[in-house]
Amino acid sequence: MKIMVAVKRVIDYAVKIRVKADKSGVETQNVKMSMNPFCEIALEEALRIKEAGLASEVVAVTMGPKQSIDTLRTGLAMGADRGIHVEATGDLFPLAVAKLFKALVEIEKPGLIILGKQAIDNDCNQTGQMVAGLLGWPQGTFASKVVLDKEKQEVMVDREVDGGLETVCLNLPAVITTDLRLNQPRYATLPNIMKAKSKPVKKYTPEELNVATKSDLEVVEVTEPPKRKAGVLVSSVDELIDKLKNEAHVI
Amino acid sequence: LNQQISTLVIGEHEGGAVKAPTLSAVEAAKYLGEGNSVSVLLAGTGSSLQDAAEHAASCHPSISQVIVADSDHFVHHLAEPWARLVQLVQQREGYSHIVTVSNSFGKNVLPRAAALLDVSPITDVVSISGPNQFVRPIYAGNALSTVRYTGNSPCLLSVRSTSFPEPTVAADFRAEKAPISQVDLSAFDEDSIRKSRYVKLTSQETERPDLGNAKVVVTGGRALKSAENFKMIEKLAEKLGAAVGATRAAVDAGFVPNDLQVGQTGKIVAPELYLAFGVSGAIQHVAGMRDSKVIVAVNKDSDAPIFKVADYGLVGDLFEVIPELLEKLPEK
């Protein structure tokens, strides 16, 4: 069975982002970029499934401009066998990404697709669900545990939901999106980083895949959130209680 | 969009009544435009479904219709049958908008339904300024993106319930009871619904109010050091009639279950009062509580980023501060 994993290049999670003065977006020039943390977890899970002998190949897929190849190379260094880069400039919204994925699935025919639950840039949490919908495959979102049963061609997924942990059982092929506690991703070792340079990467354009990327959404502006009034330090519990009671009126 | 606005709210119910998040979605629908007729879709089976439909029919002045889908398929909120149901209802009724709340149910179902309808959803909306323009947080809420929907009907959106609180309804309020209709599911048997099944839900019984809509939240971080110590947080929460929250670090360390996690990828809360004990204030945690009215932080480290967002900060040892608070706080 082949596993396809989505990996996205995003601003590193620890970076303090800046909104551009012209409100057209967030500043990404000269800013540290990394693989989306949820995508690292997705790739790690795919690699573990392969290492358990339940899959034959892990294909990492990225979509975006030329520089996205960096993230793909990181994925190959972590252990993916092959990479696919759908090169597209301009905004790629989740529906277009999902349609591109569907086109790739028709070519690659994987038995499992794993994506991060959300990208930490747009925080959409949509793509995995949309891929599953377009393919008519079952979905296990916000996964904190994945157990594959090759015999039964099923996968049990524990999902982190509002009320606790929900367990669902999905027929393969299926789409899974990863939550934070699913696993701890490995670091790429130096020998693997070297090996990754010779792993094959196939490039596509949206036109070659017959997918129109023009969106039904447009970003009007990006702004900073309202700033909170500066707070004060209190020096004792007595003072805290007094302020909460008599100043803030919350107790 | 020149057509008449009409909204389908994807509803949730429990114990024979419509759940609070559904009413947030109904409230949000008001901002889409004048004369918006709101229909609430409820699905499930049995008398609790029918009771919930009766409740929905007269619980909010904006609800003009209740639509009921009665089938075993919908009992466990699986995304596959639900998304198909939304598609089916939309194809028959042609709403201009479909709204849900962005809780784990809405997040799971709405994008799949959007894909079936071939439209882009707009998720986690915090502000609506008309039928096609919405504001949503990005980068863990450190930026706000104003997005315009330029596609055809329907426009699908999920809203943050903390941004659209349910109104307090006047005691003498009596709505005209909305009509209740049943969805014809005879054509429903779809291939994709047989590919998933619910196995179980593991949840903790608690008497604490629900984290998502509590007026006061007491959160503990990794500095609590153990699940046993976390009981101090629970005691304080009990004294304040509060819900208990936790940082990702505390959940990862196993002190509390995942459904208490507040943050960018956990629950978003906006209580009147948020008290954070032993919480450093990482970007991802702040994302989940920055809209709280009053934020209190107690941390031994005066450089902890949490103090930048707190209204009242106390640099001190939570193991001394919490017992002192328990002793000195007025009885609720």
Interface residues (C-beta under 8 A of the other chain):
Chain A: I11 Y13 A14 K16 I17 V19 V26 F93 P94 L95 A98 K117 Q118 I120 D121 N122 D123 C124 N125 Q126 T127 Q129 M130 V131 A132 G133 L134 G136 W137 P138 Q139 G140 T141 F142 S144 M156 R159 E160 V161 D162 G163 G164 L165 E166 T167 V168 C169 L170 N171 A174 D179 L180 R181 S215 D216 L217 E218 V219 V220 E221 V222 T223 E224 P225 R228 K229 G231 V232 L233 V234 S235 S236 V237 D238 L240 I241 K243 L244 K245 A248 V250 I251
Chain B: L78 A79 E80 A83 N103 S104 F105 K107 N108 V109 L110 P111 R112 A113 A114 A115 L116 D118 V119 S120 P121 I122 T123 D124 Q133 P137 I138 Y139 A140 G141 N142 A143 L144 S145 T146 V147 R148 Y149 T150 G151 N152 D191 S192 R194 K195 S196 R197 Y198 V199 K200 L201 T202 S203 Q204 G212 V216 L240 R248 V251 D252 P257 N258 D259 Q264 T265 K267 E272 L273 I283 Q284 R290 K293 V294 I295 V296 F307 V309 A310 D311 Y312 G313 L314 V315 V321 E324 L325 K328 L329 P330
